[in-house]
Amino acid sequence: MSALKSQIESLLFISSKPIALEQLVGLLKVEKKEIEEACKILIAENKNAERGVHVIKNGSKYQMVSAPENAGLISAFINDETSGELSRPSLETLTIIAYRAPILKTDLDRIRGVNCSLILRNLLLRGLIEAKSQGAQEELSYSPTLDLLRFLGVDRVEDLPDYERLHRAENIENFLKTDESKEDGLEINN
């Protein structure tokens, strides 16, 4: 049971949204009853141990959330995270989303070569991107928000510089290679 609890806890930790019981059954390849029992134990353990995170259940979905008593601290942290300048990885991710939207998280991770979960969370909190469920597995796809377009001074994504060429490019990874000899940023190759 402890291995199953550990697996469920890991999945809940990395997920940016609640995970349905049926999805856990499909991922973990165990009986529904075993997952329900493991989740029940996780909920009790996290609640009773005065931990900073809790596991909650809403209907047949589970999610890991911060402890309610830490709400003020979390709010201050998020405010700080969302008011500063964007990091280079955040800007790269935002650029890919703007030029390739709608784009799946798996494609973003592949293009950037790293897990983009935290960056996506930050961009969502800032209101620069939006997420929509797509497909039978409810995988999230990301697009720029109207606020981002307004901030960039364009009416639509198609008005971004070189949009047609970059939107259609088969190998966008080439567009992300940095030219060390240039101080002005990204080198664009075809």
C-alpha positions in Angstrom: 0.0 0.0 0.0 2.8 2.4 0.8 4.2 2.2 -2.8 0.7 3.0 -4.2 0.3 5.9 -1.8 3.7 7.2 -2.8 2.7 7.0 -6.5 -0.6 8.7 -6.0 1.0 11.4 -4.0 3.6 12.0 -6.7 0.9 12.3 -9.4 -1.2 14.7 -7.3 1.9 16.8 -6.6 2.9 17.3 -10.2 -0.7 17.8 -11.5 -1.9 21.3 -12.0 -5.5 20.2 -11.7 -7.6 17.5 -9.9 -7.1 13.9 -11.1 -10.1 11.8 -11.6 -10.3 8.3 -9.9 -10.7 6.7 -13.3 -7.5 8.4 -14.6 -5.6 7.1 -11.5 -6.9 3.6 -12.2 -5.7 3.9 -15.8 -2.2 5.2 -14.9 -1.5 2.9 -11.9 -3.2 -0.2 -13.3 -4.7 -1.2 -10.0 -8.3 -1.7 -8.8 -10.4 1.3 -8.1 -11.0 0.1 -4.5 -7.2 0.1 -3.8 -6.8 3.6 -5.1 -9.8 4.8 -3.0 -8.3 3.2 0.1 -4.8 4.7 -0.5 -6.4 8.2 -1.1 -8.4 7.9 2.0 -5.2 7.2 4.0 -3.4 10.0 2.3 -6.2 12.5 3.1 -6.1 11.4 6.8 -2.3 11.4 7.1 -1.9 14.8 5.6 -4.7 16.4 7.6 -3.6 14.9 10.9 0.1 15.5 10.6 -0.1 19.3 10.4 1.6 19.2 7.0 1.9 22.1 4.6 -0.1 20.2 2.0 -3.4 18.3 2.1 -5.0 15.9 -0.3 -8.6 16.7 -0.9 -11.5 14.8 -2.6 -14.2 16.5 -4.6 -16.6 13.9 -6.0 -14.4 11.3 -7.7 -11.4 13.7 -8.2 -8.4 14.2 -6.0 -6.0 17.1 -5.7 -3.1 18.2 -3.6 -3.5 21.7 -2.1 -1.8 23.9 0.4 -2.9 23.8 4.0 -5.6 26.4 4.7 -3.7 27.9 7.6 -0.9 28.8 5.3 -3.1 30.8 3.0 -1.6 34.2 3.9 2.0 33.0 3.3 1.0 31.4 0.0 -0.8 34.6 -1.1 2.3 36.7 -0.3 4.5 34.3 -2.2 2.2 34.2 -5.3 1.9 38.0 -5.2 5.7 38.3 -5.2 6.1 35.6 -8.0 3.5 37.3 -10.2 4.6 40.9 -9.9 8.3 40.6 -10.8 9.9 40.3 -14.2 9.6 37.1 -16.2 12.6 34.8 -16.2 14.2 33.8 -19.5 12.6 30.3 -19.3 9.2 32.0 -18.7 9.7 34.3 -21.7 10.7 31.4 -23.9 7.7 29.4 -22.9 5.4 32.4 -23.4 6.9 32.9 -26.9 6.3 29.3 -27.9 2.7 29.5 -26.7 2.1 32.8 -28.5 3.4 31.4 -31.8 2.2 27.8 -31.6 -1.1 28.1 -29.8 -3.0 26.1 -29.0 -0.2 23.9 -27.8 -0.2 20.9 -25.5 1.9 20.8 -22.3 3.7 17.7 -23.6 4.7 19.5 -26.8 6.0 22.5 -24.7 8.0 20.1 -22.5 9.5 18.4 -25.6 10.4 21.7 -27.3 12.0 23.2 -24.1 13.5 19.9 -23.0 12.3 20.4 -19.4 9.1 20.1 -17.4 7.2 23.4 -17.8 4.6 22.9 -15.0 5.8 25.6 -12.7 6.4 28.1 -15.5 2.9 27.4 -16.8 1.4 27.9 -13.4 3.2 31.2 -13.1 2.0 32.4 -16.5 -1.6 31.3 -15.7 -1.5 33.2 -12.4 -0.3 36.3 -14.2 -3.2 36.0 -16.7 -0.8 35.8 -19.7 -2.0 32.4 -20.9 -5.2 30.3 -20.6 -5.6 26.6 -20.5 -8.3 24.5 -22.0 -9.0 20.7 -21.8 -8.5 18.9 -25.1 -9.2 15.4 -26.2 -10.5 12.3 -24.4 -7.7 12.4 -21.8 -8.5 16.0 -21.0 -4.9 17.1 -21.8 -4.5 20.8 -21.4 -3.6 23.1 -24.3 -2.3 26.6 -23.8 -3.0 29.9 -25.6 -2.2 33.5 -25.0 -4.9 35.6 -23.3 -6.4 38.8 -24.7 -4.5 40.7 -21.9 -1.2 39.4 -23.2 -2.1 40.5 -26.8 -3.2 43.9 -25.5 0.1 44.2 -23.6 2.0 43.3 -26.7 0.1 45.9 -28.7 -1.5 43.5 -31.2 -5.1 42.7 -31.9 -4.5 39.0 -32.7 -1.6 36.6 -32.6 -1.4 36.7 -36.3 -0.1 40.3 -36.0 3.0 39.2 -34.1 6.3 39.6 -36.0 7.1 36.7 -38.3 4.0 34.9 -37.1 3.2 33.0 -40.3 6.8 31.7 -40.7 7.2 30.8 -37.0 3.7 29.3 -36.6 4.3 27.0 -39.5 7.9 26.1 -38.8 8.3 22.3 -38.5 11.2 22.4 -36.1 10.6 25.3 -33.7 13.5 24.0 -31.5 15.9 25.7 -34.0 14.3 29.1 -33.2 15.2 28.7 -29.5 18.9 28.2 -30.0 20.8 31.1 -28.5 23.5 32.8 -30.5 26.2 33.5 -27.9 27.8 36.1 -30.2 24.7 38.3 -30.2 23.6 40.3 -27.3 20.1 40.9 -28.6 18.6 37.4 -28.0 17.4 34.6 -30.2 18.9 33.6 -33.5 16.3 32.5 -36.0 17.3 29.6 -38.4 15.3 27.8 -41.0 
